[in-house]
């Protein structure tokens, strides 16, 4: 593998893009593949596209491709829906595996939608269920034999702090709990070995480090030995054993296929499948080494040149995902000023300036160039104008 | 309005497409709009697209457009997810409105996924809930004061039989039940006046008569006076009152926005929004009249020339959607033979040959041309070859 693979992306001129952890950039070839899908598949094949163009198998086919990036065996990952829906599915399935327990354990560093979906599920179950949220560093100590499931996002969306997947999974399972990992900021960002972790369930999204495009579908992993036992709560027809028999009662399909729900978003799937070609010859160990080096360089440069910013990500690269965050009281305005100068990171309330460093299309020169501009903005208080101080809705 | 609008679609040469009730054809302009979305929006704007390109408002904006076609006021419809997920959301919300009741009433003509999703929800609630399924003609008599919700698909996917929305809604509500309509085969096919019906909830899909493309997102309607009271079970971050405040607890957004869940499929949304432009000057009363006339013509021609086929759709156009179905013992093989000759309908087990007649792009000449070929196939038993008799997977 050679990194970076900047030549495989259509990046706008004059932009240093440090927000691939929110939305990855457009890989080359995606536009052409989607156009072909629209005209030669949908347009020309019409309803026949479902069979003739492989639309029906796409969610599993892409699942296998993503599986290779996260240490999941063939046939254990399927695409569909949004990450929030996949969290709900995984939680419902996991609770069903521990019917005598009532607690979902998570942490305050989890992405809020994961917590919200747990709250919604608990509201439905009406039987004394509880979502227990502790600080990230207290998760291990909070695992006991009342816990039905431990639900964690491996890499904290704000700070990049990374949980130890193997250790926490082992701890959860020793206490009899089911382990669910959210890999939103892991897949395509760090080395993940789901099979080795022995975790029962995992979910993730594909529009961040996997560059699948805005609203690209999510994925769900079920440990292969469990897939045939899970009771799907979102029991849609495409998870049925015989969807086109139109039987009156739900019978789950074999294996991971039962985690499908409704008709897959074929246009998004086409974009995603092409976007994943970037990964064909990427070795995740190489990528991880390059990512840690870029993050280390960024931290060193910012700390050397921008003393007003305080690192809130782990300094130790082995405890950090592929992003670096700094706290700064005027972080919102500074980020707007930075974006106006062509360095795109993002801001998370209350004061977090967040930068994704993705070695597929970011190199050391980009890092130094970005800090040049950041230092100039801070040294000269260029953020201190009404244009940048006025909060707009931040995505 | 002038019908048909065949010039607004990219239909393949030599094809008579009578399956727009499964997947509508490609409207002109969609490919160009999607290409622009990929390059000028995602590619050039990157993460800024969420604000700069209106991606965040798209689900509500498209909801308003679709609302005009189904008699729903502005701000009462939102797009997202799949129809199965929207059915689940609507069922969970409706059951929550009648906490003292335990029965969901539906009919055997409903699309199976709607029934499956109800089964999945009931499995979660663990409190004596029941899905009661009766024959379509027995729904009225089965409504009593044990029923929490009545869930019906207005137009039967197999036969085209149409429920009387106003009457059944009134009957359900008189018995204290919440009414949920699935408009999968109604939206864009017939006149629907949701507001006049007074129904609490409705859902539908956009890849059939609305031509949004394979896997286009679904929609959900909530009667405006109820929207602020509903408790969303699929409580995702984009249905939160302040998604970007990243609060630990879910607080539903005002109105229909709370029925959003996760990140919307922006590429699919772009295709759908362009596809809906076809409807700009369509009067639904004109469309309905044209649809009934086409279906009547098709029935008359088939009955005159194909005596082996038995009509299973209502003969009375006022009791039928925009499709016509015939039973034929060799229906599977006959449909394959028909498709091979360029007339695309579809088959539904065990013996249903189904034809969608959509006046936007089908005219009387198409109907006569299709029956010419059908009659030839039947008269000469052209279906009776191994090629067509061998069942393949049917979508």
Interface residues (C-beta under 8 A of the other chain):
Chain A: X10 X12 X15 X17 X19 X22 X23 X25 X26 X30 X31 X34 X35 X38 X39 X42 X43 X44 X46 X47 X48 X49 X50 X51 X55 X56 X81 X82 X83 X84 X85 X88 X92 X108 X111 X112 X113 X115 X116 X117 X119 X120 X121 X123 X124 X125 X126 X127 X133 X205 X207 X213 X214 X215 X216 X217 X218 X231 X232 X233 X234 X235 X236 X237 X238 X240 X244 X245 X246 X247 X248 X249 X250 X261 X262 X263 X264 X265 X266 X267 X268 X269 X271 X339 X344 X346 X348 X349 X392 X393 X394 X395
Chain B: X10 X12 X15 X17 X19 X22 X23 X25 X26 X30 X31 X34 X35 X38 X39 X42 X43 X44 X46 X47 X48 X49 X50 X51 X55 X56 X81 X82 X83 X84 X85 X88 X92 X108 X111 X112 X113 X115 X116 X117 X119 X120 X121 X123 X124 X125 X126 X127 X133 X205 X207 X213 X214 X215 X216 X217 X218 X231 X232 X233 X234 X235 X236 X237 X238 X240 X244 X245 X246 X247 X248 X249 X250 X261 X262 X263 X264 X265 X266 X267 X268 X269 X271 X339 X344 X346 X348 X349 X392 X393 X394 X395
